[in-house]
Amino acid sequence: MQDICKEADLSPGAVYRYFDSKEEIIEASCDACQQQNATVMEKMTQQGGPIEMLDELVRHAFSGLGKEGYEDQLRLNLQWWSEAVRSPHLCDLLKRSTITPWVEALSGIIVTAQQQGRINPVVDPESAGRVLLAMWQGLVLQKAMEPDMDVQKYLTVAKTIYTGTLAKPIRSERGSAIS
């Protein structure tokens, strides 16, 4: 609460004129996040095919983590997550505002890519959506603990995972596969 008051340049008494509790502040923040997510998802679905949609999503979400001054947002995300583990109400709110919309959007992209033959049809779309979301959540945690971590390198590996090129054999100069 002290950090919130400091950032808002308000006293705790002034903050509580607008909100009845810390949970209400988090709820308002989750609502704002949900609106931002909806805007990003709409933009994402206007990209070309499903892989291009994933590229745009990953570029948008991951590149923001490499920007100067983003450390406070990383720590705030971690605080929200830890509060959600303690509070069933906040957990439900976080699921509704962030996790479920992203898993549904990512799952939809996976289904489209499967229909186009671009992603393995045996992959469960919801699980794939959760794994893609977990890649971002994991990066948030790692970046909060290791601010100098290279986000671009992480992004490159993430892309090799969802495009299926991570396990491709490396070719030698003569064209044969190297194990």
KOLTOR-980299 format. One line per field, with one value per residue (C-alpha): residue in one letter; chain; x, z, y. Coordinates in steps of 0.02 Angstrom, whole numbers. Each point is the difference from the previous one (the first is absolute). Layout:
N
type [A:...] .
mol [A:...] .
X [X:...] .
Z [Z:...] .
Y [Y:...] .
END
This chain:
179
type [M:Q:D:I:C:K:E:A:D:L:S:P:G:A:V:Y:R:Y:F:D:S:K:E:E:I:I:E:A:S:C:D:A:C:Q:Q:Q:N:A:T:V:M:E:K:M:T:Q:Q:G:G:P:I:E:M:L:D:E:L:V:R:H:A:F:S:G:L:G:K:E:G:Y:E:D:Q:L:R:L:N:L:Q:W:W:S:E:A:V:R:S:P:H:L:C:D:L:L:K:R:S:T:I:T:P:W:V:E:A:L:S:G:I:I:V:T:A:Q:Q:Q:G:R:I:N:P:V:V:D:P:E:S:A:G:R:V:L:L:A:M:W:Q:G:L:V:L:Q:K:A:M:E:P:D:M:D:V:Q:K:Y:L:T:V:A:K:T:I:Y:T:G:T:L:A:K:P:I:R:S:E:R:G:S:A:I:S] .
mol [A:A:A:A:A:A:A:A:A:A:A:A:A:A:A:A:A:A:A:A:A:A:A:A:A:A:A:A:A:A:A:A:A:A:A:A:A:A:A:A:A:A:A:A:A:A:A:A:A:A:A:A:A:A:A:A:A:A:A:A:A:A:A:A:A:A:A:A:A:A:A:A:A:A:A:A:A:A:A:A:A:A:A:A:A:A:A:A:A:A:A:A:A:A:A:A:A:A:A:A:A:A:A:A:A:A:A:A:A:A:A:A:A:A:A:A:A:A:A:A:A:A:A:A:A:A:A:A:A:A:A:A:A:A:A:A:A:A:A:A:A:A:A:A:A:A:A:A:A:A:A:A:A:A:A:A:A:A:A:A:A:A:A:A:A:A:A:A:A:A:A:A:A:A:A:A:A:A:A] .
X [0:144:65:-172:-23:174:-28:-171:72:-143:-10:-76:-154:-22:19:-133:-122:0:21:-62:143:163:-99:-107:157:62:-172:0:175:-56:-146:119:114:-147:-43:182:0:-159:82:157:-104:-101:159:76:-146:20:171:21:-6:9:190:8:-127:110:152:-89:-62:169:87:-122:-3:183:78:-89:96:165:-43:82:-99:-107:70:-137:-134:89:3:-182:-49:91:-90:-169:39:55:-156:-108:76:-59:-169:-130:-90:158:44:-170:19:172:-62:-149:97:161:27:-164:-6:180:-17:-159:80:158:-102:-101:159:64:-164:11:182:-47:-139:127:124:127:-4:-3:-183:31:46:-139:-39:-43:159:101:-79:46:180:15:-71:118:148:-47:-34:167:89:-83:68:173:12:-54:141:127:-30:145:-71:-8:-185:37:92:-145:-121:103:-6:-187:-30:99:-112:-167:61:68:180:79:36:50:168:145:70:187:85:-26:-187:-5:-84:111:-57] .
Z [0:36:-177:-74:101:-48:-186:2:102:124:185:56:59:-173:-86:112:-51:-170:54:152:5:-78:-90:-83:-63:-72:-75:-85:-64:-68:-88:-82:-48:-75:-109:-59:-35:-105:-105:-26:-43:-128:-81:4:-92:-141:-43:-143:40:169:10:-44:138:123:-62:31:170:57:-69:89:167:12:-71:131:133:-71:7:120:160:-16:159:110:-109:14:188:3:-104:124:144:-84:-28:179:66:-115:75:172:-49:-91:-52:-78:-78:-84:-56:-73:-91:-74:-45:-66:-3:-78:-138:-50:4:-105:-126:-14:-12:-141:-94:26:-67:-155:-28:19:-128:-120:32:81:175:47:9:152:108:121:-41:179:68:-137:46:182:-46:-105:143:121:-109:28:186:19:-88:117:150:-74:-57:172:79:-138:-74:-122:-81:-190:-45:-188:20:101:-134:-135:95:34:-186:-39:121:-76:-179:30:-46:171:-30:-183:-35:-44:-174:-29:-147:-102:36:120:169:152:161] .
Y [0:118:-25:30:160:60:-37:84:145:-21:-33:-166:95:77:-169:-75:137:-86:-181:-94:-125:-57:-135:134:86:-164:-32:171:-35:-169:83:124:-144:-94:151:10:-187:16:136:-106:-154:97:66:-173:-79:128:-69:-125:-185:-84:-7:185:31:-93:97:165:-54:-62:153:115:-89:-47:158:104:-95:61:185:120:28:-156:-76:74:-80:-168:11:54:-154:-111:85:-28:-182:-27:88:-109:-157:57:70:-105:160:75:-168:-6:181:-31:-154:96:157:-74:-187:-58:133:-33:-190:13:118:-105:-161:75:43:-178:-73:110:-49:-184:19:76:-142:119:-75:-184:-56:-112:150:47:184:51:-79:84:167:-28:-43:157:105:-87:49:183:-25:-88:141:126:-95:-22:181:62:-100:28:174:-16:-157:15:-1:-7:-165:-70:60:-88:-166:20:20:-157:-94:52:-13:-175:41:-26:-184:14:-82:115:-28:-16:85:-159:-2:-147:14:24:-84] .
END
